[in-house]
Amino acid sequence: MVRFPRISNPDEDYGASIHAALPQTDYVEVPAFSLDNILDKFSGPLDFVHVDIQGAEYDVMAQSMACLKRNVRSIMIGTHKSLDMHRALADQFRTEGWVEVLNFD
């Protein structure tokens, strides 16, 4: 389970982050699954995966590189938080042998 901050009108706020759900904030718990667990459910590699997990992409992608290389041909990641973290994640993908096609930083 992960915690997301409770938002009065979710249709108007797409920036909810698990990092914003501090113990003292009002939050909702939702089931969470590892990227490895999700991708291993498919019988072959996926052509394209879009990842936008509200600031958690840095942690999730870093620990899932081997699974991504096995199961995904191309990936688009919506990053949040900071430009330095965005660039570090892009560097990690390049180091792992991914070919960058487009990078908005």
C-alpha positions as CSV (number, residue, x, y, z in Angstrom):
1,M,0.0,0.0,0.0
2,V,1.1,3.6,-0.7
3,R,-0.3,6.8,0.7
4,F,-1.5,9.6,-1.5
5,P,-2.7,12.9,-0.1
6,R,-6.4,13.3,-0.1
7,I,-7.4,16.0,-2.5
8,S,-10.7,17.8,-2.4
9,N,-11.1,17.9,-6.2
10,P,-8.8,15.4,-8.0
11,D,-10.1,16.4,-11.4
12,E,-8.3,19.8,-10.9
13,D,-5.1,18.6,-9.3
14,Y,-2.9,16.0,-11.1
15,G,0.1,16.7,-8.9
16,A,-0.6,14.4,-6.0
17,S,2.5,12.6,-4.9
18,I,3.2,9.8,-2.4
19,H,6.0,12.1,-1.1
20,A,3.4,14.7,-0.1
21,A,1.4,12.3,2.0
22,L,3.2,12.9,5.3
23,P,1.9,11.1,8.4
24,Q,0.2,14.3,9.6
25,T,-1.7,14.9,6.3
26,D,-5.0,13.5,5.4
27,Y,-4.3,10.6,3.0
28,V,-5.8,7.6,1.2
29,E,-4.1,4.3,0.9
30,V,-4.1,2.5,-2.4
31,P,-2.6,-0.9,-3.5
32,A,0.9,-0.7,-5.0
33,F,2.7,-3.2,-7.2
34,S,6.3,-3.3,-8.2
35,L,7.1,-2.6,-11.9
36,D,8.8,-6.0,-12.1
37,N,5.6,-7.7,-10.9
38,I,3.5,-5.8,-13.5
39,L,5.8,-6.3,-16.5
40,D,6.3,-10.0,-15.7
41,K,2.6,-10.6,-16.4
42,F,3.1,-10.0,-20.1
43,S,4.1,-12.8,-22.4
44,G,6.6,-10.8,-24.4
45,P,8.3,-7.4,-24.5
46,L,6.1,-4.4,-24.6
47,D,6.7,-1.9,-27.5
48,F,6.1,1.2,-25.3
49,V,5.6,2.0,-21.7
50,H,4.6,5.4,-20.3
51,V,5.6,6.0,-16.7
52,D,4.3,8.9,-14.6
53,I,4.3,8.1,-10.9
54,Q,4.4,11.5,-9.3
55,G,7.9,11.7,-8.1
56,A,8.5,8.0,-7.4
57,E,9.9,7.3,-10.8
58,Y,13.4,7.8,-9.6
59,D,13.2,5.1,-7.0
60,V,11.1,2.7,-9.1
61,M,13.2,3.0,-12.3
62,A,16.6,2.6,-10.5
63,Q,15.6,-0.7,-9.0
64,S,13.9,-2.0,-12.2
65,M,16.5,-1.6,-14.9
66,A,17.1,-5.3,-15.5
67,C,13.3,-5.9,-15.8
68,L,12.9,-2.9,-18.1
69,K,15.6,-4.2,-20.4
70,R,14.0,-7.6,-20.5
71,N,10.4,-6.5,-21.0
72,V,10.3,-3.0,-22.7
73,R,11.5,-1.8,-26.0
74,S,10.8,2.0,-25.5
75,I,9.8,4.0,-22.5
76,M,8.6,7.5,-21.8
77,I,9.0,8.8,-18.2
78,G,7.2,11.9,-16.8
79,T,9.6,13.2,-14.2
80,H,8.9,15.5,-11.3
81,K,10.8,17.0,-8.4
82,S,14.1,18.4,-9.8
83,L,16.1,18.9,-13.0
84,D,19.1,17.3,-11.4
85,M,17.1,14.1,-10.6
86,H,15.7,14.1,-14.1
87,R,19.2,14.3,-15.6
88,A,20.6,11.6,-13.2
89,L,17.8,9.3,-14.3
90,A,18.4,10.0,-18.0
91,D,22.1,9.3,-17.4
92,Q,21.3,6.0,-15.7
93,F,19.3,4.9,-18.7
94,R,22.1,5.8,-21.1
95,T,24.6,4.0,-18.9
96,E,22.3,0.9,-19.1
97,G,22.5,1.0,-22.9
98,W,19.2,2.7,-23.7
99,V,19.2,5.0,-26.7
100,E,17.7,8.4,-26.0
101,V,15.4,9.7,-28.7
102,L,13.9,12.8,-27.0
103,N,14.6,14.4,-23.6
104,F,12.8,17.5,-22.3
105,D,14.9,18.9,-19.5
